[in-house]
Amino acid sequence: MPRLTRAQLFQPTVLLALALMAIIVMMILPVPSWVLDIGLAASFALAILIFTVTLFIERPLDFSSFPTILLASLMLRLSLNISSTKLIIGEGHSGTGAAGHVIEGFADFVMGGSIFLGLVVFGVLLIVNFLVITKGAARMAEVGARFALDAMPGKQLAIDSDLSAGAISHEAAREQRAREQQETTFFGSLDGASKFVKGDAVAGLLITLLNLVMGLAMGTLVHDMRLGEAFETYAILTVGDGLVTQIPAVIISIASALLLARGGTLGATDTAMTSQILRHPSALVTVAVLMGLFALVPGLPFLPFILGALALAAVAVLGARAARDAEAEPEDTGAAMSVPEPSMGDILELDDIHVEFAPDLINMVLDPGEGLDARIANMRRHIATRYGLILPEIRLTDEPALEAGTYAIRIQGVEQARAGLRADHFLALDPDGQPDLPPGETVREPVYHAPARWITAVARDRAVLGGATVVSPGEVLATHLLEIIRRNLSRLLTMKAMRRLLDEMVNLADRDRADANRKLLEEMIPDRIAPDLLHGVLRLLLAEQVSIRNLPLIIEAAAEGRQGG
């Protein structure tokens, strides 16, 4: 039987599992008072730690484990509540120290010798936590989860658009998609966790009432205590227990509300608040003047209001000075802040596939449903499946120099085609010259140069009934681009593209096939077939419209042919 080593035993995963198991055990088995003291101290430390981290993070997703930690802290408080209830009801007759020194100390410190003061403080904390903080945080979590889910399709579409336009790489797009998915999951989990927090507040009230009622019953009926003595003892224990558990609950609820209230604000909470408030010194001056007027009102204390007015005025002066310095800095460092000129390498860099279009075609090309941007993903999939080639990024840009309704397709900087579109019309293919087609501008279809007509959307149904094939401008452009790509497959297979194909061979989800491909590449390249020779073979195949999808077989055949030759 394998034994756990010390390093394995002290892994964070193992320690977390042991801690959660200890929390569950505390719910079942009785624990001594000193263990309860340690648990209550740990609960306080965890609550303060969560609150502090919430203040320091740059954005909510930097604390994506918050829902899990929230549930773990809730489990800890409930287990401590159950353990303290056992001690209060079972050992409360022995005195106020029966449930440990933490509960007794909090009761003495907060209550100040008055049982009713302690009950009032506990009630106020419970009301604030349940009716104000927890309820508001739950609503913010619900709205945040709903908005994150509703906005996800639009964000994914924007990522796909940037990828298709070549603004970002595949790796950056993958990271952004993962971040959006993580954000949606985070707010959804936080929405669910907020329901547990709300239930925790209700459970705290019920446990406190149960401790007080059952403690009085046990003290008077079982241990023969006088009613006043029993009420004093069990009230101190009950209120102390309620305060010790409710204060961490309030702290964590505030942390949850702060995290949700951050929204899209970047930067730590203190930095964001300070920079945004100091940006408006006139508001601080207004408040300072009002505080000064309050200081002059008869009956109101002069010192607190005048000190507040002076402090706000000083902060306003500092904020105005900082704003002036920030405005003057760009003027002093204008040369340093200027946008650097592109290098000659950047100027000479060409896109493998570049589609330029006149500005009046922007809405049509980038239309989420029918435009070229939405069809590029299917185009990539078709080329990869049919020919085994991974298309490079396709850049889409508007070009004011083009005539209205015109687009141009470039492959590695060389213009391969130029044609016109009518963004608000449909193209009816008319190969037989049918006389019953709706009237329209007669043109040649750009791919196969068949006769066609641009017709209005109103006449579309009539053309379809007449037997014509009717396509949208987006379909025309996509079909033309696909045909240009098919004619230039061999040119698009650069050495960089071939290296990517070889990398994909060893990154398959099927690890056995990936390992077999890796061994094949190590054996064949470059010992039995040089990379440039393989590149030439693949380009010749693509030039003849032959698929290179079965790359391992092609590599083996090329190596055998070279050896035989």
Summary of the structure (lengths in Angstrom):
residues: 565
radius of gyration: 36.2
end to end distance: 58.6
largest distance: 109.9
contacts: 1705
relative contact order: 0.07
helix: 70%
strand: 7%
